[in-house]
């Protein structure tokens, strides 16, 4: 039973923003894909969880990037799970460059959700296939994403078809595309998202209108969305001058 899993790849155009740097949503996608592949190796492929009537759902994540890799750079993404806590399954990521230097870290919390009633559940069958990883690094602190207290720019949108995944809800990676779009060209041309945390509080389903609030205070920002009067998500993070 492999305690961790690593994928190595060169950054392609679809993974980068208009500046040619690794975009936040693609970082989340790398986390999602490496977790999926590691689950397959552990005997937890999608077909297995489907047979149990459950799916993996991301509850919370935090990413810190020390620098923004460029188009064509070779990146390694390592992932490993930590022992579960109550209903939560923590997973850690380390991002390294071609020289093996750590350029970023991430932590995330996953839930198992019953497909029929859309509620979090536990599964002994899943637990039996997870490695004993109590000795593995715990990763960066995973705090809650909180909206900033300040003047907000309000908006509304309905996520398009392409933003939805196999689970029937908006995919976790799309929330950072929405955030960068809300921050706008002027901000994103000058700054990069150096770190961010995301709280996924309620599923966003097809044809649902999402009302948003963007707050920027110096280098800090928050971008939150709600539907039917209930908050669906909150993204909070820090911007950093892009430089060369």
Secondary structure, DSSP 8 states (H G I E B T S, - for coil): --S-EEEEEE--GGGB-TTSBB-HHHHHHHHHHHHHHHHHHTT--HHHHHHTTEEEEEEEEEEEESS--BTT-EEEEEEEE---BTTBEEEEEEEE-TT--EEEEEEEEEEEEETTT--EE--HHHHTTS---TTS---S--------SS--EEEEEE--GGGB-TTSBB-TTHHHHHHHHHHHHHHHHHEEEEEEEEEE-S--BTT-EEEEEEEEETTEEEEEEEETTEEEEEEEEEEEE---
